[in-house]
Amino acid sequence: MTMLGPSEFIFPDPVIADPDQQGLICIGADLRPETLLEAYCHGLFPWFSEGEPICWWSPEPRCIIRPQDYHPSKSLLRTMKKKSYRITINHAFEQVIQRCALPRSYADETWISEEIIQGYTALFRAGYAYSIEVWNQDEQLVGGLYGVTIGRGCFGESMFSTETDVSKMAFYTLMLIGQACELEWIDCQLVNDHLLSLGACTVSRQDYLKSLQDVVNQPAVDWKSYQEGVFSSERIAMHAKLTE
């Protein structure tokens, strides 16, 4: 992990800057690693369309998932046991974020611009981002997710899949890492029905910000211990059966 210097930018307190609880805190700055790190430590994340100025958000309420509360569906476990997939950690970050940036069937545009890709890839190289990859039997990358990691704080950003349930396999792997590391929560940012179906919940922005200061100042998650391993979908599904 690279020790980053201080950011040039001072981000405002979200509660003070957004008394009407609209979520948009400020506009501007850049996406250099030190800027992103400063923003996440203040409870902010960038979200904007290509060609627009950088917008920094801190929603009210905040969506999180507590890893210990997550339970994979029976249909997911059946898929993981039926088909053989290889799951890796931090082996292909750039491929994952580029695949997440591709347009979806339900939307023509994506918020993951080339500027976002460059910023988060630099953050990954500095040791403050992670990816989980799912590979099929032909060694094709068919699913995955990426996010930011600071201390014991874990922040989900985006996921993709080209085969049934593979993004859920990556998500389940992230939950297992969260459980093993006893993470208090994983940040999901904005609430939606899909996240709620996976076990996510909402907390007030004030409670989230208070908890955030505790987790980001704790010793960092040892991602290297996970990226040295390769996990099979069958093995992970078996873990779920043994812990029922």
LODREN-288165 format. One record per atom (N, C-alpha, C, CB): x, y, z. Coordinates in steps of 0.05 Angstrom, whole numbers, padded with zeros to 5 digits, always signed. Glycine has a CB too. Layout:
REM LODREN-288165
XYZ...
This chain:
REM LODREN-288165
+00017-00024+00000+00000+00000+00000+00018+00025+00000-00019+00000+00025+00012+00043-00018+00027+00068-00021+00016+00089-00002+00027+00078-00050+00034+00102+00013+00025+00124+00030+00021+00149+00013+00046+00130+00053-00004+00157+00011-00011+00180-00006-00008+00206+00009-00040+00177-00016+00000+00227-00005+00002+00253+00007-00025+00266+00011+00020+00271-00010-00026+00288+00025-00051+00302+00030-00064+00312+00004-00047+00325+00050-00090+00312+00005-00105+00323-00018-00104+00353-00019-00135+00313-00018-00106+00364-00043-00107+00393-00047-00134+00404-00039-00100+00401-00075-00153+00386-00036-00181+00395-00032-00191+00388-00004-00199+00382-00053-00207+00406+00007-00219+00402+00033-00249+00398+00028-00214+00426+00053-00260+00374+00034-00288+00369+00029-00304+00377+00053-00292+00339+00022-00328+00388+00048-00345+00398+00070-00358+00375+00085-00366+00417+00060-00366+00381+00109-00383+00362+00125-00409+00359+00110-00387+00373+00154-00416+00334+00102-00441+00330+00087-00466+00340+00102-00445+00301+00081-00467+00337+00128-00491+00344+00143-00495+00375+00142-00489+00335+00172-00473+00389+00144-00474+00418+00144-00479+00429+00115-00449+00431+00155-00466+00416+00096-00467+00425+00068-00494+00419+00055-00445+00414+00052-00508+00399+00066-00533+00390+00053-00555+00387+00074-00528+00363+00039-00564+00409+00086-00585+00408+00107-00611+00398+00096-00588+00435+00119-00616+00400+00070-00642+00390+00059-00641+00361+00051-00649+00407+00034-00618+00348+00055-00615+00319+00051-00620+00311+00022-00633+00304+00070-00610+00327+00003-00613+00320-00025-00591+00301-00035-00613+00346-00042-00569+00300-00021-00547+00281-00027-00524+00294-00042-00558+00260-00044-00528+00314-00058-00506+00327-00072-00491+00347-00053-00516+00342-00097-00466+00342-00049-00451+00357-00029-00434+00380-00041-00432+00339-00013-00420+00374-00063-00404+00394-00075-00397+00386-00104-00378+00399-00059-00385+00404-00119-00378+00400-00147-00349+00410-00152-00398+00414-00167-00334+00393-00167-00307+00402-00174-00286+00382-00165-00301+00428-00161-00262+00392-00160-00239+00376-00152-00229+00358-00175-00246+00358-00127-00217+00336-00169-00207+00317-00189-00209+00289-00179-00177+00323-00197-00199+00269-00194-00202+00241-00187-00175+00228-00182-00217+00226-00208-00155+00244-00173-00130+00232-00165-00133+00215-00140-00109+00254-00161-00116+00195-00136-00119+00177-00113-00122+00192-00086-00096+00159-00112-00106+00212-00082-00107+00226-00056-00133+00241-00053-00083+00246-00054-00145+00251-00075-00171+00264-00074-00193+00244-00068-00176+00279-00100-00192+00221-00082-00212+00200-00077-00211+00191-00048-00208+00177-00096-00187+00187-00038-00183+00177-00011-00195+00197+00009-00153+00173-00005-00189+00223+00005-00200+00243+00023-00231+00244+00022-00189+00271+00015-00242+00241-00002-00271+00242-00005-00284+00219+00009-00278+00242-00035-00274+00194+00005-00286+00171+00018-00284+00173+00048-00273+00145+00008-00262+00184+00059-00259+00186+00088-00279+00207+00099-00230+00194+00095-00290+00224+00081-00311+00243+00090-00339+00233+00083-00306+00270+00076-00341+00208+00073-00367+00197+00067-00378+00205+00040-00387+00206+00087-00361+00215+00022-00369+00223-00005-00359+00204-00026-00358+00252-00011-00373+00203-00049-00364+00188-00072-00372+00204-00097-00376+00159-00072-00357+00201-00119-00363+00215-00144-00384+00201-00160-00338+00219-00160-00402+00216-00172-00423+00205-00189-00432+00227-00208-00447+00194-00172-00426+00223-00233-00432+00244-00253-00430+00231-00281-00413+00268-00251-00443+00243-00300-00442+00233-00328-00418+00245-00343-00468+00239-00343-00409+00231-00363-00386+00241-00379-00392+00268-00391-00378+00221-00401-00373+00286-00389-00377+00313-00399-00387+00333-00379-00396+00313-00422-00396+00322-00356-00406+00340-00334-00383+00344-00314-00430+00327-00320-00385+00365-00297-00366+00369-00276-00368+00346-00255-00369+00396-00262-00347+00341-00240-00347+00320-00220-00366+00328-00198-00318+00315-00210-00385+00311-00192-00404+00315-00170-00399+00296-00148-00434+00313-00180-00399+00305-00123-00393+00289-00100-00418+00286-00083-00370+00301-00083-00425+00261-00076-00450+00254-00063-00446+00241-00036-00466+00236-00081-00465+00246-00019-00468+00232+00007-00498+00229+00013-00452+00247+00030-00510+00207+00004-00539+00205+00005-00550+00202+00033-00548+00182-00011-00575+00210+00036-00591+00207+00060-00617+00193+00053-00596+00235+00074-00621+00168+00062-00604+00152+00080-00581+00138+00063-00620+00131+00095-00564+00124+00077-00542+00110+00065-00548+00080+00064-00515+00115+00080-00541+00067+00042-00546+00039+00039-00521+00023+00047-00556+00032+00010-00524+00004+00065-00501-00013+00073-00511-00042+00074-00490-00004+00100-00492-00060+00075-00498-00088+00081-00479-00098+00102-00497-00106+00055-00489-00112+00122-00472-00123+00142-00466-00152+00134-00486-00122+00170-00440-00158+00129-00433-00185+00119-00445-00208+00135-00404-00187+00117-00445-00205+00161-00455-00227+00178-00485-00232+00175-00449-00221+00207-00499-00212+00163-00528-00215+00159-00535-00226+00131-00542-00189+00162-00514-00229+00114-00519-00239+00087-00522-00269+00086-00497-00229+00068-00542-00279+00071-00545-00307+00067-00551-00312+00037-00568-00318+00085-00534-00328+00024-00538-00333-00005-00564-00349-00010-00515-00348-00017-00577-00343-00032-00601-00358-00039-00595-00387-00047-00616-00343-00062-00614-00404-00044-00611-00432-00051-00606-00435-00081-00635-00448-00043-00619-00418-00097-00615-00419-00126-00586-00412-00134-00635-00401-00140-00575-00392-00119-00547-00385-00125-00528-00408-00118-00539-00360-00109-00533-00420-00095-00515-00443-00087-00518-00466-00107-00523-00452-00059-00542-00471-00117-00545-00492-00137-00529-00486-00162-00575-00496-00144-00530-00461-00171-00515-00453-00194-00485-00456-00190-00521-00424-00202-00476-00449-00166-00447-00450-00160-00437-00479-00159-00442-00436-00133-00455-00497-00150-00447-00525-00149-00450-00539-00176-00464-00540-00128-00469-00529-00192-00475-00542-00218-00454-00535-00239-00502-00534-00228-00445-00510-00239-00426-00501-00259-00399-00493-00245-00437-00476-00275-00377-00499-00257-00351-00495-00245-00340-00467-00254-00331-00517-00253-00337-00449-00235-00325-00423-00240-00301-00420-00222-00346-00401-00235-00282-00404-00232-00258-00397-00216-00261-00368-00207-00232-00401-00233-00256-00364-00181-00259-00337-00170-00232-00327-00159-00281-00338-00147-00225-00303-00167-00199-00292-00158-00203-00264-00146-00179-00291-00182-00183-00255-00132-00184-00229-00119-00160-00212-00129-00182-00232-00087-00167-00189-00139-00146-00169-00148-00128-00180-00170-00129-00161-00125-00139-00197-00187-00123-00208-00210-00127-00192-00235-00129-00237-00214-00150-00178-00238-00156-00165-00263-00173-00140-00258-00171-00184-00282-00163-00122-00242-00179-00098-00234-00187-00082-00259-00163-00080-00215-00167-00076-00276-00173-00059-00299-00194-00072-00318-00148-00054-00315-00192-00098-00321-00212-00112-00338-00240-00110-00326-00205-00141-00342-00241-00113-00299-00267-00112-00286-00280-00084-00288-00264-00119-00256-00265-00063-00283-00277-00036-00284-00284-00029-00312-00257-00015-00272-00269-00038-00332-00276-00033-00360-00301-00047-00368-00253-00040-00378-00305-00072-00358-00329-00086-00364-00353-00074-00350-00326-00116-00355-00349-00064-00325-00370-00050-00311-00379-00024-00325-00361-00043-00282-00360-00013-00341-00366+00012-00355-00382+00008-00380-00340+00026-00362-00385-00016-00390-00400-00021-00414-00430-00016-00410-00396-00050-00424-00444-00006-00431-00473-00001-00428-00488-00026-00420-00484+00011-00454-00509-00023-00404-00526-00045-00396-00550-00047-00414-00535-00042-00367-00564-00069-00413-00587-00073-00430-00610-00054-00423-00597-00102-00427-00610-00044-00398-00631-00026-00390-00622+00004-00391-00639-00033-00362-00598+00010-00401-00589+00037-00402-00569+00041-00424-00577+00046-00375-00571+00063-00439-00552+00068-00461-00526+00081-00452-00566+00086-00482-00527+00094-00429-00504+00108-00419-00493+00095-00393-00510+00137-00414-00468+00101-00387-00456+00092-00362-00443+00115-00348-00436+00069-00367-00443+00115-00321-00430+00137-00306-00400+00131-00303-00443+00140-00279-00391+00107-00311-00363+00099-00308-00348+00109-00333-00359+00069-00303-00339+00133-00333-00325+00146-00355-00296+00138-00355-00328+00176-00354-00282+00145-00376-00253+00140-00377-00239+00154-00354-00241+00149-00404-00248+00177-00346-00237+00192-00323-00240+00176-00298-00250+00220-00320-00263+00164-00294-00268+00146-00271-00249+00122-00272-00297+00137-00269-00247+00109-00295-00230+00086-00298-00201+00092-00290-00232+00075-00327-00191+00114-00301-00164+00122-00295-00160+00128-00265-00156+00146-00311-00179+00142-00253-00176+00150-00225-00176+00125-00207-00199+00168-00217-00195+00107-00211-00197+00084-00193-00175+00063-00199-00224+00071-00196-00166+00062-00223-00143+00044-00229-00118+00054-00215-00138+00042-00260-00114+00080-00214-00091+00091-00199-00095+00086-00169-00089+00121-00205-00120+00088-00160-00125+00082-00132-00119+00053-00125-00154+00089-00125-00126+00035-00144-00120+00007-00140-00090+00002-00139-00132-00010-00163-00075+00014-00157-00046+00011-00157-00033+00021-00131-00034+00025-00181-00046+00041-00118-00036+00051-00093-00045+00033-00069-00046+00079-00088-00062+00014-00074-00070-00005-00053-00096+00001-00039-00049-00006-00033-00112+00019-00051-00137+00028-00038-00162+00020-00054-00137+00058-00034-00160+00000-00071-00183-00010-00085-00180-00040-00089-00187+00005-00113-00201-00054-00095-00201-00083-00097-00219-00091-00120-00209-00097-00071-00215-00116-00129-00234-00127-00149-00237-00157-00143-00224-00123-00178-00260-00167-00150-00265-00196-00149-00274-00205-00176-00287-00203-00127-00261-00226-00187-00265-00235-00214-00277-00263-00215-00239-00234-00230-00295-00268-00233-00306-00295-00237-00300-00304-00266-00337-00295-00232-00287-00327-00268-00278-00338-00294-00293-00364-00300-00247-00342-00295-00301-00368-00325-00314-00393-00332-00293-00414-00339-00334-00389-00355-00302-00437-00348-00284-00459-00354-00266-00454-00378-00300-00485-00359-00274-00435-00395-00258-00426-00418-00239-00404-00411-00276-00418-00441-00236-00398-00384-00219-00377-00374-00227-00349-00385-00190-00382-00381-00253-00346-00389-00263-00319-00397-00274-00305-00372-00285-00322-00418-00269-00279-00370-00279-00263-00348-00309-00258-00353-00264-00236-00345-00326-00270-00337-00355-00269-00341-00370-00253-00320-00366-00297-00343-00356-00245-00299-00369-00229-00278-00349-00218-00259-00390-00246-00264-00358-00199-00243-00340-00188-00223-00351-00162-00211-00313-00184-00234-00335-00151-00193-00342-00126-00180-00316-00112-00171-00361-00130-00156-00319-00086-00165-00296-00072-00155-00305-00051-00134-00280-00057-00178-00286-00042-00118-00293-00022-00098-00269-00010-00085-00311-00035-00076-00273+00005-00064-00252+00019-00050-00248+00007-00023-00258+00050-00048-00223+00007-00013-00217-00004+00013-00199+00015+00029-00204-00032+00011-00208+00024+00052-00193+00041+00070-00195+00031+00098-00202+00071+00068-00173+00023+00110-00175+00011+00137-00193-00013+00137-00184+00032+00157-00213-00013+00155-00233-00034+00155-00258-00025+00140-00240-00042+00183-00256-00003+00126-00279+00007+00110-00278-00006+00082-00279+00037+00108-00300-00016+00073-00302-00029+00047-00325-00017+00032-00305-00061+00049-00320-00006+00009-00340+00010-00006-00344-00003-00034-00331+00039-00009-00369-00013-00038-00375-00025-00064-00380-00003-00085-00399-00044-00062-00372-00008-00110-00376+00011-00131-00394+00001-00153-00349+00019-00143-00386-00021-00166-00402-00031-00189-00396-00060-00193-00397-00014-00214-00414-00074-00207-00410-00102-00214-00421-00107-00242-00423-00121-00193-00413-00130-00254-00423-00137-00280-00425-00167-00282-00405-00125-00303-00440-00177-00301-00442-00205-00307-00450-00210-00335-00461-00219-00287-00440-00231-00347-00448-00239-00374-00461-00267-00374-00424-00238-00394-00461-00279-00351-00474-00305-00347-00491-00304-00322-00453-00328-00346-00511-00321-00320-00530-00320-00298-00516-00324-00271-00551-00342-00302-00522-00305-00253-00514-00307-00225-00484-00302-00219-00521-00333-00214-00468-00296-00239-00439-00295-00234-00432-00269-00218-00423-00295-00260-00446-00247-00222-00441-00224-00205-00448-00229-00176-00456-00199-00216-00469-00245-00172-00477-00253-00145-00456-00271-00132-00504-00268-00146-00442-00286-00148-00420-00303-00138-00397-00285-00128-00409-00322-00159-00391-00264-00143-00371-00245-00134-00380-00230-00109-00365-00224-00157-00405-00223-00108-00416-00210-00084-00415-00228-00060-00445-00201-00090-00422-00253-00063-00420-00272-00041-00392-00275-00031-00432-00300-00050-00373-00276-00050-00345-00278-00042-00337-00254-00025-00327-00280-00067-00346-00230-00033-00340-00206-00018-00353-00208+00010-00351-00181-00033-00376-00219+00012-00389-00222+00038-00373-00241+00056-00417-00233+00035-00362-00262+00044-00345-00281+00059-00320-00268+00070-00338-00306+00042-00308-00251+00053-00284-00236+00062-00292-00217+00084-00272-00220+00038-00315-00204+00081-00325-00186+00102-00330-00200+00128-00350-00172+00094-00341-00224+00127-00345-00240+00151-00319-00249+00164-00362-00265+00144-00300-00258+00147-00274-00267+00157-00259-00244+00171-00258-00279+00135-00262-00220+00160-00247-00197+00171-00264-00182+00192-00240-00178+00149-00288-00192+00198-00306-00180+00217-00311-00151+00211-00295-00183+00245-00316-00145+00185-00323-00118+00177-00351-00111+00188-00322-00115+00147-00354-00087+00198-00380-00078+00209-00400-00076+00187-00377-00052+00224-00392-00065+00164-00410-00062+00141-00394-00059+00115-00428-00038+00145-00408-00063+00093-00397-00056+00067-00416-00035+00055-00395-00082+00048-00405-00013+00047-00421+00009+00037-00432+00003+00009-00404+00035+00036-00458+00006+00006-00471+00002-00020-00481+00028-00032-00495-00017-00017-00476+00050-00018-00482+00077-00027-00512+00083-00030-00468+00082-00053-00523+00078-00054-00551+00085-00060-00568+00060-00058-00554+00098-00088-00591+00062-00045-00608+00039-00042-00624+00033-00067-00628+00044-00018-00627+00007-00073-00644-00002-00095-00656-00029-00087-00629-00003-00122-00675-00038-00102-00689-00063-00096-00671-00087-00097-00713-00067-00114-00652-00087-00117-00634-00109-00120-00616-00112-00095-00616-00106-00145-00605-00090-00085-00589-00092-00061-00605-00100-00037-00576-00064-00056-00629-00090-00035-00646-00098-00012-00652-00128-00013-00672-00082-00012-00655-00139-00037-00660-00168-00040-00636-00185-00031-00667-00175-00069-00612-00172-00032-00588-00186-00023-00583-00184+00007-00564-00176-00039-00599-00168+00020-00596-00165+00049-00587-00138+00058-00578-00185+00059-00585-00119+00040-00576-00092+00048-00598-00078+00064-00569-00076+00023-00590-00057+00078-00609-00041+00093-00600-00011+00092-00610-00050+00123-00615+00006+00104-00607+00034+00104-00602+00044+00133-00629+00052+00091-00584+00063+00135-00578+00077+00160-00578+00107+00155-00551+00067+00173-00582+00122+00175-00581+00151+00171-00553+00160+00163-00590+00166+00197-00551+00182+00149-00525+00192+00141-00508+00198+00165-00528+00216+00123-00520+00209+00186-00505+00216+00209-00493+00192+00223-00522+00232+00229-00508+00170+00225-00498+00145+00237-00476+00133+00220-00521+00125+00241-00480+00135+00193-00459+00124+00175-00433+00140+00178-00469+00126+00146-00435+00166+00179-00410+00182+00182-00396+00177+00208-00417+00212+00179-00411+00173+00229-00399+00167+00255-00385+00141+00254-00421+00167+00277-00397+00120+00243-00385+00094+00241-00361+00095+00222-00405+00073+00231-00363+00111+00201-00341+00113+00181-00315+00121+00194-00349+00133+00160-00316+00140+00212-00291+00149+00225-00278+00127+00241-00297+00173+00242-00294+00109+00252-00283+00087+00267-00269+00067+00249-00305+00073+00283-00282+00059+00227-00272+00037+00210-00247+00045+00193-00294+00027+00192-00247+00070+00183-00225+00077+00165-00199+00081+00180-00232+00103+00150-00200+00084+00206-00176+00088+00222-00166+00062+00235-00180+00108+00244-00179+00039+00229-00170+00013+00238-00150+00001+00219-00194-00005+00242-00135-00019+00228-00115-00032+00210-00128-00042+00185-00101-00055+00224-00114-00039+00163-00125-00046+00136-00130-00076+00133-00107-00036+00115-00150-00082+00117-00155-00110+00109-00131-00120+00093-00181-00112+00092-00122-00145+00098-00100-00156+00084-00109-00170+00059-00085-00177+00103-00113-00153+00038-00123-00164+00012-00103-00183-00001-00130-00141-00006-00077-00179+00005-00057-00196-00008-00060-00225+00000-00029-00187+00000-00070-00230+00024-00074-00258+00033-00096-00271+00017-00080-00259+00063-00114-00255+00006-00136-00267-00010-00128-00268-00040-00161-00250-00007-00113-00249-00050-00107-00249-00078-00087-00271-00086-00096-00222-00086-00074-00283-00066-00056-00305-00072-00071-00331-00076-00036-00308-00050-00096-00332-00069-00112-00356-00072-00130-00356-00096-00128-00361-00047-00138-00379-00104-00158-00382-00126-00180-00400-00115-00146-00395-00152-00205-00392-00117-00227-00405-00104-00246-00416-00126-00242-00387-00085-00257-00439-00121-00277-00450-00139-00305-00444-00129-00273-00481-00143-00324-00442-00147-00351-00437-00139-00362-00460-00123-00369-00433-00164-00354-00485-00129-00363-00508-00114-00353-00507-00085-00353-00534-00127-00328-00498-00081-00317-00496-00054-00331-00475-00038-00287-00489-00056-00338-00453-00050-00352-00432-00035-00380-00441-00029-00353-00406-00052-00394-00455-00047-00421-00465-00042-00420-00485-00019-00432-00478-00067-00399-00502-00018-00397-00522+00003-00393-00508+00030-00373-00540-00003-00378-00485+00030-00374-00470+00055-00402-00461+00066-00356-00445+00050-00419-00452+00048-00446-00444+00056-00461-00467+00069-00462-00432+00033-00459-00490+00058-00473-00514+00068-00463-00521+00096-00470-00538+00049-00437-00519+00100-00425-00527+00125-00432-00507+00147-00395-00529+00122-00438-00482+00140-00443-00462+00160-00473-00457+00165-00430-00436+00152-00490-00473+00152-00519-00470+00156-00526-00478+00185-00535-00488+00136
